[in-house]
Amino acid sequence: MSRHNENSIKEAIEKLLKVYKLDDRLAERRLIAAWEEVMGKMIANHTKDLVVRNKQLFVTLDSAALRNELAMAKTKIIQMMNNAAGKDVINDVVLR
């Protein structure tokens, strides 16, 4: 039997996601799902909403003090979140 046309399930799913342009949306969902694990439970408890739009992560927080602290670490947050998503999903974090 010839195996030259066989793909693994992972490869087939990745191709399918690319064809239907869903791979970026999946990476965005992965990034949002990883928020608590990456940032910690305390920050996640003060997070009200997370939205990814135009390569920006919009984070709604209920604490002004925490917002100021996170503003100082934006570059680190971007790096950690992109690592968790497995690809460069965001290039900015907007704290509100």
Secondary structure as UniProt FT lines:
FT   TURN            4..5
FT   HELIX           9..19
FT   TURN            20..21
FT   HELIX           23..33
FT   HELIX           35..39
FT   HELIX           41..45
FT   STRAND          47..53
FT   TURN            54..55
FT   STRAND          56..61
FT   HELIX           64..71
FT   TURN            72..73
FT   HELIX           74..85
FT   STRAND          92..95
//
